[in-house]
Amino acid sequence: MGEIMAIAGSTWQRILKMKSVYFLIICVLVLIASAYNYNILSLDCHKSLMIDVSILLNTIAAIIVALSASFEIPRELREGVASTLLTKPLGRTQYLVGKLIGTVVSGVVICGLITLGFILIFNSFFDKATGPMIQGHLLVIASLVPMTALAVLTSVFIPESLAPLFTAIEIFVGFSITKLSSLKYIYGGILPDLNLYNIRAEASYDIAVSSSYMALVTLWGIVFAVFATSIASLIFSQKDLK
């Protein structure tokens, strides 16, 4: 467990030490606040617009964080960093799990700051933020787990130059599963249904989802992450490292 946390710690420290991360968070919060000025163009629906924009931008931030794993793992394999790490008492599965945990923790911090910023902004313009709004953001944070697991899985068998692109496509398809699920020869249930984490419409109209739904979706994401990481470990164990 100590080896896993060492890899995870180095991963989240590297991401969270980047000044550009906090600059982008500020930009996101400015965009969220700017939705208040669209009361006329939105026919006085700027309140719903702010909620919708905040969840959308938080989702994009979560996707970018998850994609970072598909950049970092192939780069470390190419540069031989992973080989150096794996000569120590550190299994390949532990390495992948550490990368998964480190990336998810980074995303939780980043998306959590956006969520807190949204609550402060919303409360300054309107009434107190309600449960459905917060639920929408919490589900975005929960979606980091399956998306990052997908990135880890893709990064161990797709070349470095293509891994981020393939991961982005997989995430896009994951958010489109509702439309693709009827196409049984195209979608076979392998990719996660990321649309389960999208309740922007409900949050915008202040419609709460049940606590059991929140818990089950979060648990499902963890189960998928275990499955994807296990497959990634099997593939990684057969990979020749430089």
PyMOL commands that set and color helices and strands:
alter all, ss='L'
color gray80, all
select helices_A, chain A and resi 2-16+19-38+46-79+81-86+92-125+131-142+144-155+163-174+177-180+194-197+200-204+211-237
alter helices_A, ss='H'
color red, helices_A
deselect
rebuild
show_as cartoon
